[in-house]
Amino acid sequence: MSEHIHKSHNKSLFLYHLVCPIKYRRKVLTAEVSQTLRNICLEISARYEVHFLEIGCDEDHVHFLIQSVPMMSAKKISNTIKSLIAREIFRLHPEIKRFLWGGKFWTSGYYINTVGQYANEEVIKKYVQGQGNSQSYEKIHTSQLKLF
């Protein structure tokens, strides 16, 4: 289970599911390239406030479960990860360039979604709707919604 990130004036738990397809859906993620990708992610974690909780490599796309801080937008996280991984993969595995012409490793698009650890959309919606109503609070509280 993920831990909250504590800063001087905030406490946060931002989890993202990021899916990045390889350009042209080429099947270039061999076991060796996938291991290189995971090692690059460890280096990214050391330099940036982006923590990789899980990495799932398929032959033509990668799923990341990421934790970060509020100062980094989803777009910035995606751009950072994609650009650093692409640069290093091309440097360490130059043979991949013959499958991916034009110097692009990833497609320009991606899929990103927030992941809730404590509640889903419906629980939060009911919680927000019930603000100021003590009966509603009891109902939600019994469903174990705890924000702090």
C-alpha positions as protocol buffer text, in pm:
chain_id: "A"
residue {
  index: 1
  type: MET
  ca { x: 0 y: 0 z: 0 }
}
residue {
  index: 2
  type: SER
  ca { x: 126 y: 348 z: -84 }
}
residue {
  index: 3
  type: GLU
  ca { x: 235 y: 592 z: 182 }
}
residue {
  index: 4
  type: HIS
  ca { x: 144 y: 960 z: 195 }
}
residue {
  index: 5
  type: ILE
  ca { x: 413 y: 1203 z: 87 }
}
residue {
  index: 6
  type: HIS
  ca { x: 475 y: 1460 z: 362 }
}
residue {
  index: 7
  type: LYS
  ca { x: 599 y: 1808 z: 272 }
}
residue {
  index: 8
  type: SER
  ca { x: 638 y: 2111 z: 495 }
}
residue {
  index: 9
  type: HIS
  ca { x: 280 y: 2232 z: 438 }
}
residue {
  index: 10
  type: ASN
  ca { x: 92 y: 1942 z: 287 }
}
residue {
  index: 11
  type: LYS
  ca { x: 34 y: 1572 z: 290 }
}
residue {
  index: 12
  type: SER
  ca { x: -67 y: 1403 z: -34 }
}
residue {
  index: 13
  type: LEU
  ca { x: -133 y: 1073 z: -199 }
}
residue {
  index: 14
  type: PHE
  ca { x: -158 y: 1112 z: -577 }
}
residue {
  index: 15
  type: LEU
  ca { x: -164 y: 786 z: -771 }
}
residue {
  index: 16
  type: TYR
  ca { x: -181 y: 764 z: -1149 }
}
residue {
  index: 17
  type: HIS
  ca { x: -226 y: 482 z: -1398 }
}
residue {
  index: 18
  type: LEU
  ca { x: -30 y: 578 z: -1710 }
}
residue {
  index: 19
  type: VAL
  ca { x: -35 y: 376 z: -2031 }
}
residue {
  index: 20
  type: CYS
  ca { x: 217 y: 460 z: -2304 }
}
residue {
  index: 21
  type: PRO
  ca { x: 205 y: 283 z: -2643 }
}
residue {
  index: 22
  type: ILE
  ca { x: 517 y: 235 z: -2852 }
}
residue {
  index: 23
  type: LYS
  ca { x: 520 y: 427 z: -3182 }
}
residue {
  index: 24
  type: TYR
  ca { x: 344 y: 236 z: -3460 }
}
residue {
  index: 25
  type: ARG
  ca { x: 262 y: -28 z: -3194 }
}
residue {
  index: 26
  type: ARG
  ca { x: 593 y: -194 z: -3277 }
}
residue {
  index: 27
  type: LYS
  ca { x: 673 y: -495 z: -3061 }
}
residue {
  index: 28
  type: VAL
  ca { x: 1016 y: -382 z: -2941 }
}
residue {
  index: 29
  type: LEU
  ca { x: 989 y: -444 z: -2567 }
}
residue {
  index: 30
  type: THR
  ca { x: 1187 y: -764 z: -2534 }
}
residue {
  index: 31
  type: ALA
  ca { x: 1283 y: -894 z: -2189 }
}
residue {
  index: 32
  type: GLU
  ca { x: 1616 y: -712 z: -2211 }
}
residue {
  index: 33
  type: VAL
  ca { x: 1465 y: -380 z: -2323 }
}
residue {
  index: 34
  type: SER
  ca { x: 1195 y: -410 z: -2056 }
}
residue {
  index: 35
  type: GLN
  ca { x: 1460 y: -455 z: -1788 }
}
residue {
  index: 36
  type: THR
  ca { x: 1645 y: -150 z: -1919 }
}
residue {
  index: 37
  type: LEU
  ca { x: 1318 y: 45 z: -1905 }
}
residue {
  index: 38
  type: ARG
  ca { x: 1268 y: -56 z: -1540 }
}
residue {
  index: 39
  type: ASN
  ca { x: 1624 y: 51 z: -1454 }
}
residue {
  index: 40
  type: ILE
  ca { x: 1566 y: 389 z: -1621 }
}
residue {
  index: 41
  type: CYS
  ca { x: 1252 y: 430 z: -1409 }
}
residue {
  index: 42
  type: LEU
  ca { x: 1461 y: 376 z: -1094 }
}
residue {
  index: 43
  type: GLU
  ca { x: 1691 y: 657 z: -1208 }
}
residue {
  index: 44
  type: ILE
  ca { x: 1391 y: 882 z: -1277 }
}
residue {
  index: 45
  type: SER
  ca { x: 1263 y: 813 z: -924 }
}
residue {
  index: 46
  type: ALA
  ca { x: 1598 y: 918 z: -781 }
}
residue {
  index: 47
  type: ARG
  ca { x: 1594 y: 1253 z: -968 }
}
residue {
  index: 48
  type: TYR
  ca { x: 1226 y: 1348 z: -970 }
}
residue {
  index: 49
  type: GLU
  ca { x: 940 y: 1316 z: -727 }
}
residue {
  index: 50
  type: VAL
  ca { x: 789 y: 1038 z: -934 }
}
residue {
  index: 51
  type: HIS
  ca { x: 775 y: 696 z: -772 }
}
residue {
  index: 52
  type: PHE
  ca { x: 700 y: 385 z: -976 }
}
residue {
  index: 53
  type: LEU
  ca { x: 486 y: 147 z: -772 }
}
residue {
  index: 54
  type: GLU
  ca { x: 436 y: -101 z: -1057 }
}
residue {
  index: 55
  type: ILE
  ca { x: 559 y: -129 z: -1415 }
}
residue {
  index: 56
  type: GLY
  ca { x: 394 y: -371 z: -1657 }
}
residue {
  index: 57
  type: CYS
  ca { x: 557 y: -414 z: -1997 }
}
residue {
  index: 58
  type: ASP
  ca { x: 379 y: -568 z: -2293 }
}
residue {
  index: 59
  type: GLU
  ca { x: 552 y: -600 z: -2629 }
}
residue {
  index: 60
  type: ASP
  ca { x: 402 y: -276 z: -2765 }
}
residue {
  index: 61
  type: HIS
  ca { x: 299 y: -68 z: -2463 }
}
residue {
  index: 62
  type: VAL
  ca { x: 377 y: -8 z: -2095 }
}
residue {
  index: 63
  type: HIS
  ca { x: 151 y: 37 z: -1792 }
}
residue {
  index: 64
  type: PHE
  ca { x: 284 y: 241 z: -1500 }
}
residue {
  index: 65
  type: LEU
  ca { x: 136 y: 282 z: -1153 }
}
residue {
  index: 66
  type: ILE
  ca { x: 292 y: 607 z: -1034 }
}
residue {
  index: 67
  type: GLN
  ca { x: 285 y: 816 z: -720 }
}
residue {
  index: 68
  type: SER
  ca { x: 382 y: 1181 z: -733 }
}
residue {
  index: 69
  type: VAL
  ca { x: 332 y: 1517 z: -566 }
}
residue {
  index: 70
  type: PRO
  ca { x: 71 y: 1787 z: -642 }
}
residue {
  index: 71
  type: MET
  ca { x: 331 y: 2020 z: -793 }
}
residue {
  index: 72
  type: MET
  ca { x: 372 y: 1783 z: -1089 }
}
residue {
  index: 73
  type: SER
  ca { x: 80 y: 1778 z: -1329 }
}
residue {
  index: 74
  type: ALA
  ca { x: -22 y: 1458 z: -1503 }
}
residue {
  index: 75
  type: LYS
  ca { x: 107 y: 1602 z: -1831 }
}
residue {
  index: 76
  type: LYS
  ca { x: 445 y: 1689 z: -1682 }
}
residue {
  index: 77
  type: ILE
  ca { x: 476 y: 1342 z: -1531 }
}
residue {
  index: 78
  type: SER
  ca { x: 392 y: 1180 z: -1865 }
}
residue {
  index: 79
  type: ASN
  ca { x: 626 y: 1402 z: -2065 }
}
residue {
  index: 80
  type: THR
  ca { x: 914 y: 1351 z: -1821 }
}
residue {
  index: 81
  type: ILE
  ca { x: 878 y: 974 z: -1816 }
}
residue {
  index: 82
  type: LYS
  ca { x: 832 y: 936 z: -2190 }
}
residue {
  index: 83
  type: SER
  ca { x: 1119 y: 1166 z: -2291 }
}
residue {
  index: 84
  type: LEU
  ca { x: 1377 y: 1026 z: -2048 }
}
residue {
  index: 85
  type: ILE
  ca { x: 1292 y: 663 z: -2121 }
}
residue {
  index: 86
  type: ALA
  ca { x: 1299 y: 720 z: -2499 }
}
residue {
  index: 87
  type: ARG
  ca { x: 1635 y: 895 z: -2488 }
}
residue {
  index: 88
  type: GLU
  ca { x: 1796 y: 625 z: -2276 }
}
residue {
  index: 89
  type: ILE
  ca { x: 1641 y: 330 z: -2463 }
}
residue {
  index: 90
  type: PHE
  ca { x: 1773 y: 467 z: -2794 }
}
residue {
  index: 91
  type: ARG
  ca { x: 2115 y: 524 z: -2637 }
}
residue {
  index: 92
  type: LEU
  ca { x: 2140 y: 180 z: -2474 }
}
residue {
  index: 93
  type: HIS
  ca { x: 1959 y: -19 z: -2747 }
}
residue {
  index: 94
  type: PRO
  ca { x: 2043 y: 151 z: -3081 }
}
residue {
  index: 95
  type: GLU
  ca { x: 1911 y: -155 z: -3269 }
}
residue {
  index: 96
  type: ILE
  ca { x: 1557 y: -38 z: -3189 }
}
residue {
  index: 97
  type: LYS
  ca { x: 1599 y: 263 z: -3417 }
}
residue {
  index: 98
  type: ARG
  ca { x: 1560 y: 43 z: -3725 }
}
residue {
  index: 99
  type: PHE
  ca { x: 1205 y: -45 z: -3613 }
}
residue {
  index: 100
  type: LEU
  ca { x: 1114 y: 309 z: -3507 }
}
residue {
  index: 101
  type: TRP
  ca { x: 1221 y: 553 z: -3775 }
}
residue {
  index: 102
  type: GLY
  ca { x: 1192 y: 926 z: -3720 }
}
residue {
  index: 103
  type: GLY
  ca { x: 1349 y: 923 z: -3373 }
}
residue {
  index: 104
  type: LYS
  ca { x: 1022 y: 862 z: -3186 }
}
residue {
  index: 105
  type: PHE
  ca { x: 992 y: 582 z: -2931 }
}
residue {
  index: 106
  type: TRP
  ca { x: 640 y: 653 z: -2803 }
}
residue {
  index: 107
  type: THR
  ca { x: 319 y: 760 z: -2973 }
}
residue {
  index: 108
  type: SER
  ca { x: 235 y: 1124 z: -2909 }
}
residue {
  index: 109
  type: GLY
  ca { x: -67 y: 1023 z: -2701 }
}
residue {
  index: 110
  type: TYR
  ca { x: -107 y: 839 z: -2374 }
}
residue {
  index: 111
  type: TYR
  ca { x: -375 y: 734 z: -2128 }
}
residue {
  index: 112
  type: ILE
  ca { x: -364 y: 859 z: -1770 }
}
residue {
  index: 113
  type: ASN
  ca { x: -614 y: 814 z: -1490 }
}
residue {
  index: 114
  type: THR
  ca { x: -611 y: 891 z: -1121 }
}
residue {
  index: 115
  type: VAL
  ca { x: -629 y: 598 z: -884 }
}
residue {
  index: 116
  type: GLY
  ca { x: -814 y: 624 z: -555 }
}
residue {
  index: 117
  type: GLN
  ca { x: -675 y: 438 z: -257 }
}
residue {
  index: 118
  type: TYR
  ca { x: -952 y: 514 z: -11 }
}
residue {
  index: 119
  type: ALA
  ca { x: -1265 y: 573 z: -214 }
}
residue {
  index: 120
  type: ASN
  ca { x: -1409 y: 568 z: -560 }
}
residue {
  index: 121
  type: GLU
  ca { x: -1600 y: 843 z: -740 }
}
residue {
  index: 122
  type: GLU
  ca { x: -1938 y: 737 z: -604 }
}
residue {
  index: 123
  type: VAL
  ca { x: -1824 y: 739 z: -239 }
}
residue {
  index: 124
  type: ILE
  ca { x: -1663 y: 1082 z: -273 }
}
residue {
  index: 125
  type: LYS
  ca { x: -1972 y: 1215 z: -455 }
}
residue {
  index: 126
  type: LYS
  ca { x: -2198 y: 1103 z: -170 }
}
residue {
  index: 127
  type: TYR
  ca { x: -1956 y: 1246 z: 85 }
}
residue {
  index: 128
  type: VAL
  ca { x: -1951 y: 1588 z: -84 }
}
residue {
  index: 129
  type: GLN
  ca { x: -2329 y: 1590 z: -132 }
}
residue {
  index: 130
  type: GLY
  ca { x: -2377 y: 1509 z: 236 }
}
residue {
  index: 131
  type: GLN
  ca { x: -2174 y: 1799 z: 371 }
}
residue {
  index: 132
  type: GLY
  ca { x: -2366 y: 1977 z: 645 }
}
residue {
  index: 133
  type: ASN
  ca { x: -2610 y: 1689 z: 690 }
}
residue {
  index: 134
  type: SER
  ca { x: -2533 y: 1486 z: 1003 }
}
residue {
  index: 135
  type: GLN
  ca { x: -2747 y: 1188 z: 894 }
}
residue {
  index: 136
  type: SER
  ca { x: -2560 y: 1166 z: 568 }
}
residue {
  index: 137
  type: TYR
  ca { x: -2231 y: 1188 z: 755 }
}
residue {
  index: 138
  type: GLU
  ca { x: -2319 y: 884 z: 965 }
}
residue {
  index: 139
  type: LYS
  ca { x: -2414 y: 689 z: 653 }
}
residue {
  index: 140
  type: ILE
  ca { x: -2089 y: 775 z: 474 }
}
residue {
  index: 141
  type: HIS
  ca { x: -1876 y: 737 z: 786 }
}
residue {
  index: 142
  type: THR
  ca { x: -1996 y: 380 z: 828 }
}
residue {
  index: 143
  type: SER
  ca { x: -1872 y: 304 z: 475 }
}
residue {
  index: 144
  type: GLN
  ca { x: -1523 y: 377 z: 612 }
}
residue {
  index: 145
  type: LEU
  ca { x: -1442 y: 697 z: 425 }
}
residue {
  index: 146
  type: LYS
  ca { x: -1158 y: 864 z: 609 }
}
residue {
  index: 147
  type: LEU
  ca { x: -987 y: 1155 z: 444 }
}
residue {
  index: 148
  type: PHE
  ca { x: -715 y: 1199 z: 711 }
}
